[in-house]
Amino acid sequence: MKSSSTFPFNGETVFKILSKKIKYNWKEYVVLVAKNEDKSPFAVLIAIILSQNTNDKNSVKAYELLKERVGITVDNILKARIEEIEDSIKSAGMYRQKARTIKALAEALKKVGGEGFLMKKSPEEVRRFLLQIHGIGKKTADVFLSVCRKAPYFAVDTHAARIAKRWGLVGDKANYDEISRALLDFFGKEKVEEAHRLLIALGRRYCLAKNPRCKECPLRNICPYVQKRS
């Protein structure tokens, strides 16, 4: 595990602080709802797709409606009309695009023998498979792999990217892969899933894009961004 030259403590220390200070209810996170309630890799992927470019409140609503009206299995999605899927997930936004992605995912999985493919094949092979589906990018694939496979892929959303740059782990122009590697090195392979979720919570509550609440942040005494602003 590496530490940044501009960040005075290593990832383990930061993780301990965030784990102690930041609490969240898993029922408010659509991915955890799918993981804990339905225990299906396909359902987790659907949840991640629904969470794209929207908040978890809207995603959870869309997920629950889709489960109620259509059923979140490969066969049920294949049988459903695209309009049924669209109507069920409207609250998640971009519902036409997401419905097509959900359909395409179900079709692709049917061709390879079902959702068992997602757990049987190597994480590298699953990632390549997912990235071939229109509407599934690196972040969606990496969230899935870290949540369901405990694989060392650090998903980078807007919060993770912003925080990594403010911490000085990467430069301002760093791309997805550079940020992902830096955060993986910083926190370590064993903490990928939880560290990602803690960064989301940190970004939503304190490390905001505009007017960050640095004075209230649990990392205020060690964060280089806070020192720079003071």
C-alpha positions in Angstrom: 0.0 0.0 0.0 1.4 3.3 -1.1 1.0 6.7 0.4 1.0 10.0 -1.5 3.8 12.5 -1.1 1.3 15.2 -0.4 -1.0 13.3 2.0 0.6 12.9 5.5 -1.1 9.6 6.3 -1.4 6.4 4.4 -4.6 4.9 3.1 -5.1 2.6 6.0 -5.2 5.6 8.4 -7.6 7.5 6.2 -9.8 4.4 5.8 -10.0 4.0 9.6 -11.0 7.6 10.1 -13.7 7.5 7.4 -15.0 4.2 8.7 -15.4 5.6 12.2 -16.8 8.9 11.3 -19.0 8.2 8.2 -22.1 6.0 8.7 -24.7 5.2 6.1 -27.8 3.1 5.8 -27.3 0.3 3.2 -31.0 0.5 2.2 -30.4 3.9 0.8 -27.8 2.5 -1.7 -29.4 0.8 -4.7 -26.4 -1.5 -5.3 -26.5 -2.7 -1.7 -30.3 -3.2 -1.9 -29.8 -5.5 -4.9 -26.8 -7.3 -3.2 -28.4 -7.9 0.2 -32.1 -8.4 -0.8 -31.9 -10.3 -4.1 -28.4 -11.8 -3.9 -28.2 -12.0 -7.7 -25.2 -10.7 -9.8 -27.6 -9.8 -12.6 -29.7 -7.8 -10.1 -26.6 -5.9 -8.9 -25.7 -5.0 -12.5 -29.2 -3.7 -13.1 -28.9 -1.6 -9.9 -25.6 -0.2 -11.1 -27.0 0.7 -14.5 -30.0 2.4 -12.9 -27.7 4.4 -10.7 -25.9 6.0 -13.6 -26.2 9.8 -13.6 -28.8 10.0 -10.9 -29.1 9.7 -7.1 -29.8 6.6 -5.1 -33.2 7.6 -4.0 -34.4 7.7 -7.6 -32.5 4.5 -8.4 -34.0 2.6 -5.5 -37.5 3.6 -6.6 -36.8 2.5 -10.2 -35.3 -0.8 -9.0 -38.2 -1.7 -6.8 -40.7 -0.8 -9.5 -38.8 -2.9 -12.1 -38.7 -5.8 -9.7 -42.5 -5.5 -8.9 -43.7 -5.0 -12.5 -41.2 -7.0 -14.6 -39.0 -9.1 -12.3 -35.2 -8.7 -12.2 -34.1 -12.0 -13.8 -32.5 -12.5 -17.2 -35.6 -14.4 -18.5 -38.1 -11.8 -17.2 -36.2 -9.0 -18.8 -36.0 -10.9 -22.1 -39.8 -11.5 -22.1 -40.7 -7.9 -21.2 -41.4 -5.3 -23.8 -38.9 -2.5 -23.9 -41.8 -0.1 -23.1 -42.6 -2.0 -19.8 -39.0 -1.6 -18.7 -38.9 2.1 -19.7 -42.1 2.8 -17.8 -40.8 1.0 -14.7 -37.5 2.9 -14.5 -38.5 6.4 -15.4 -37.6 7.8 -12.0 -33.9 6.9 -12.6 -33.7 9.2 -15.6 -32.3 8.5 -19.0 -34.8 5.6 -18.9 -34.9 4.9 -22.6 -31.1 4.5 -22.8 -31.0 2.5 -19.6 -33.8 0.2 -20.7 -31.9 -0.6 -23.9 -28.8 -1.4 -21.9 -30.7 -3.6 -19.6 -32.2 -5.5 -22.5 -28.8 -5.8 -24.2 -27.2 -7.2 -21.0 -29.9 -9.8 -20.6 -29.5 -10.8 -24.3 -25.7 -11.0 -23.9 -26.0 -13.2 -20.8 -28.5 -15.5 -22.4 -26.0 -16.2 -25.2 -23.3 -17.2 -22.7 -25.5 -19.4 -20.5 -27.0 -17.0 -18.1 -25.9 -14.9 -15.1 -23.7 -17.7 -13.8 -21.1 -16.5 -16.3 -20.6 -13.4 -14.2 -19.4 -15.4 -11.3 -17.6 -18.3 -13.0 -15.3 -16.6 -15.4 -12.3 -14.6 -14.3 -12.8 -10.9 -13.4 -10.8 -9.9 -16.4 -13.0 -11.9 -18.8 -16.1 -10.6 -17.2 -14.9 -7.0 -17.5 -14.2 -7.5 -21.2 -17.6 -9.0 -21.7 -19.4 -6.1 -19.9 -17.5 -3.4 -21.7 -18.7 -4.8 -25.0 -22.3 -3.9 -24.0 -23.5 -0.5 -25.1 -24.3 1.6 -22.0 -21.9 -0.2 -19.7 -18.6 1.6 -19.1 -15.6 1.1 -16.9 -17.2 2.5 -13.8 -20.3 0.2 -14.0 -18.1 -2.8 -14.7 -15.7 -2.0 -11.9 -18.4 -1.4 -9.3 -19.8 -4.8 -10.2 -16.5 -6.5 -10.0 -15.6 -5.0 -6.6 -19.0 -5.7 -5.1 -19.8 -9.2 -6.4 -16.3 -10.6 -7.1 -14.2 -8.7 -4.5 -11.9 -8.0 -7.4 -9.2 -5.3 -7.3 -10.9 -2.7 -9.5 -11.5 0.7 -8.0 -14.5 2.3 -9.6 -14.1 6.0 -10.3 -17.2 8.3 -10.1 -17.2 12.1 -9.9 -16.7 12.0 -6.2 -13.8 9.6 -6.2 -12.1 11.6 -9.1 -12.6 14.9 -7.3 -11.3 13.7 -4.0 -8.3 11.9 -5.5 -7.3 15.1 -7.2 -7.8 17.2 -4.1 -5.7 14.8 -2.0 -2.9 15.1 -4.6 -3.0 11.4 -5.4 -3.2 12.3 -9.1 -2.9 15.4 -11.3 -5.9 17.5 -12.4 -5.8 16.0 -15.8 -5.6 12.4 -14.8 -7.9 10.0 -16.7 -10.1 7.2 -15.3 -7.4 4.5 -15.4 -4.8 6.7 -13.6 -7.2 7.7 -10.9 -8.4 4.1 -10.4 -4.8 2.8 -10.0 -3.9 5.6 -7.6 -6.9 4.9 -5.3 -6.3 1.2 -5.5 -2.6 1.7 -4.5 -3.6 4.1 -1.7 -6.3 2.0 0.0 -5.2 -1.5 -1.0 -6.9 -4.3 -2.7 -8.8 -5.6 0.4 -10.7 -2.4 1.0 -11.8 -1.5 -2.6 -15.6 -1.8 -2.2 -15.9 -0.2 1.2 -13.4 2.6 0.4 -15.3 3.5 -2.8 -18.5 3.8 -0.9 -16.9 5.9 1.8 -15.5 8.2 -0.8 -19.0 8.6 -2.3 -20.4 9.5 1.2 -17.5 11.9 1.8 -18.0 13.6 -1.5 -21.8 14.0 -1.0 -21.6 15.3 2.6 -18.3 17.2 2.9 -16.0 17.3 -0.2 -18.6 18.9 -2.4 -17.7 20.1 -5.9 -18.7 23.7 -4.9 -18.4 25.1 -1.4 -16.9 22.1 0.2 -17.5 21.8 4.0 -13.9 21.5 4.9 -14.3 22.7 8.5 -16.7 19.9 9.3 -14.9 17.2 7.4 -13.5 14.3 9.4 -10.2 14.6 7.5 -9.9 18.3 8.0 -6.7 18.0 10.1 -4.8 16.0 7.6 -6.2 16.8 4.2 -3.8 18.7 1.9 -6.7 20.4 0.1 -7.8 21.9 3.5 -4.3 23.1 4.2 -4.1 24.7 0.8 -7.4 26.6 1.3 -6.6 27.8 4.8 
